[in-house]
Amino acid sequence: MTINTVVNREWRDQAENVLFMDVSLNGHNVILGSIYGPNNTGREFYRFINGILGETAGSYTVIGGDWNTVLDPQPVQYNIDILNMTAIPNPVNSGLLRDMCTQYNLSDPFRVLYPNKNDYTYSPFGDIRRNRSRLDFFLISNNLIPAVDHCRISPSVLCAQFDHKNISLSLNCKTDQVPKKKKLTNCFLNSRYLGLSVTASAIESYAVAIDTSYNENPALPANFANTLEFVEDLKRQISSLKTTLRELENLELQ
């Protein structure tokens, strides 16, 4: 909110897989790009990006997204960006991507910081397929490399509906010197058990508030001698249900 920002120009492709902006940030000209790489051979995709970068030569560039391929060209048994795979994902696109990096002096900041680190951003849903790959990464101008503070892959997916991890890049932000404000993630809103959890908590609140000294209740089930016995049994059931829901949520997260 403290940065003076002006969007000078914008580019979008027809497939809606590329969004680039020429932005002035406190007087610095930066090309920001967000992409989703094609699953098949994407010559037109890379031709479109090359055209943008050709128009803006000399600017700082930061591009990020899911490229659906990897930068490492080595065979699978030596490839640092994949695991348990029989082939490089979209090898033609991998070559086109490396050519683009060479032509426009771009580098992967994660690999610059960690040249030998094995970490992956994509893993398929379920427990059967064991393949992993680092499909999500940034590309930045080589002249921005000295400004990189952090480039990280989150330790896990943000919620159970995602099969890609979050990636982050920090440039000249000195975040370690700024007190971090604690925030509550909203990923719990995606839980399939949220409705049951809210209902269980609501019933528990009612159970706690019931006047157990009142026993003349015609709606009381016949197998309970009094209201206190009914409420205590209800509390036990709700507690058991909430424990089960927590276990299910933990299994879903795993």
N, C-alpha and C positions, 0 to 999 in steps of 0.2 A: 504493500500500500504506500510505501514511501518512495517508490521508484517512479520517476517520470517516464511514462510509456506512451509511445506513439506508433500505431500500426501504419506503415507506409504502403504496403502492398500485400496481397494475398493470392495464393495459388491453390486450386483444388482440382483433382482429377475426376472424371465422370464416374468412375467406379466407387468414389468416395473412400478410397484407401490412402489418399495423400492429402495432407493439409500443411502448407508452408506459409509462413508470414515473415515479411521483412519488417523488423521492429527496431525502433530507436529506444534504447534503455539508458536513461541518464546521459544521452549524447553518444552512446556507443551503438553502432549499427550491427545488428545480430539477425541471422536467419534461423528461425525456429521451425522445426519440422516434426510432425507427428505422422507415423506411417503404420500401415498393416500390410505386410508383405504377402505376395500371392503364393498360393499352395502349388501352383503349376509354374511352368516356365514364364517368367515375367519380363520379357524384353521391353514391352511398352511401358511397364511400371518404371523400370530403371531409365528408360529413355526420357520419360517425363521428369524424373528427379534430376537427371543430368542436365536437362534443358534449364531447369530452375537454377541449379548451381552455376551453370555457364553464364547466366545473366547477372549473377551476383558475386562474381569473382572478387576476392579480396576482403569479403566480410567475414566476421566470426560466424561459425555455423554450429548448431546443436540439433541433431536429429535423433529421435528415439521412438521405439515401438517394437512390435513383434514382427521380425523380418522373415519368419518361417524358413530360415536357413541359418548357417553358421559361417563365421569368417575363416576358421581354421581349415586349410585345404588338405591336411595330411590324411592318409588312409585311416580307416575307422579304428584300427588297433592302436594308433598313436594320436588320434584326434582328441584334443583336450576339451572340446566343446560338446562332445556326445558321449553316451555311455550305453552299453548293451544294445547297440544298433548295428545292422548289417550294411548300412550305406549312409552317406551324408545326405541330410534332407535337402532336396532341391539343389543338386550340385551345380547346375547351370547358373542358377541365381546366385549361388555362392561366388562363382567366378565373376559375374557381372558386378556384384557388390564390391569385391576386392579391386576390380578395375576402377570403379567409381572412387574408392578411397585413395587409390594411387593418383588418379587424375586431379582430384580436388584436395589433396593433402588432408585426409580425414583419418582419425584413429579411434579405436575402441578404448575409452578411458579405463574400463574395468581391466582389460588385458594389459594396459600400460602399467597400472598399479600392481596387478597380480599376474605376472607372466606365466606362472606355473600352477595357479590355483584351479582346482576342479570344483566347479559349482554350476548348478543348472537351474533354469527358470521354468522349464516345462516338464511335467510328468503326467501321463495319462490318468484318467479317472480309474479307480478300482485298484485291486492288489495283484492283478494277474500280470499286466504288462510292466516290465521293469526298465524300459528304455527311458533315458533322460537326455535333455539337450538344452543348450543355452541359446534359445531363439530370440530372446528379448535383450536388447542392449542399445546403448547410445553410440553415436558417431559424432565426434566433435573435431573442429579445426585443430591442426597440430599446434597452432599458436595459442590455443587455449589450454594445452596440457599443463603448463606451469601453474595455472589457476585452479586446477582440480583439487578440492579438499577431500571429497569422498565420492566413491561410486560403489553402490552396494546392491546386493540381492537379498530380499527379505528371507528370513529363515523358514517361512512357511507361506502358503497361500493366504489371502486375506479372509476368505470364507470358503465354505465347502462347495460352493457353486463355481469356483474358479479352478482351472487346471494350470494356470501360469502364476508365478510369483511376481511380486512387485519389485521394480528396480528404481533406484534413485541416484541422482547426480547432484553434487553440490560444488559450486564454483565461487571462490572468494567470499564465502559467507561467514567463516569463522564461527560456526555453530557451537563449537565447544565452549566458547566464551559467553554465550548468551543463555541465561536461565530458560530452560524449556518449560513451557506451560503444559500441564497435563491435560490430555484430551481423552474423551470417551469415544471409542470406535463405535460406529453404527452397524457393524457387520452382524450383530445379533439379530437385527431385523430380518435377516434372510433365513433364520433358523426355521425349519419346518415344524419345530415343537414350541414355537413362541406362543401360539394361541392356547395350547394346552397348559403351558406354564402360567400364563396370565390367569386363566380360568381357575387353576388349582390354587393360586395365591389368593384370588378373590374369595373362593369358598373357605379357605383357611381363615381369612379375616373375619368372615361371618361366623365361623365356628367359635373363634375366640370370644366374640361379642355376645354369644347366646347366653341368656340367663338360665343357668343349669338348675336353679332352685325351683323353676316352674315345671311341674310334672304333669299338669292336666292338659296334655296335648293330644287331641284326637288323631293327629296325623303321625304320631310317633309309631314306628314299626313295632309289630307285636313281639319281636324277639328281643326288645330292649325293655328293661324294667323301669328305667327313668331317663330323663333328658340328659343327665350327666353321663350315663353309660353310652348313650347314643353319640354324644359329642366327642367323647374320648375315642370311640371307635372310628368316628369320622376323621379325627385328627391323625390317627395312626394310618388310615388309608391314604390321606393326602400326603403325609410325610413319605410313605412308601412310593407314591406316584412321583413326587418331586425327585426322589433319589433315582428312580428309573429314568426320568427325563434327563437328569444330569449325565447319567451313564450313556444314554443314547446320543446326547450332544457331543460328549467326548469321543465316542466311536465315530460319529460323523466327521468331526474335526480331524481325527487320525486318518 
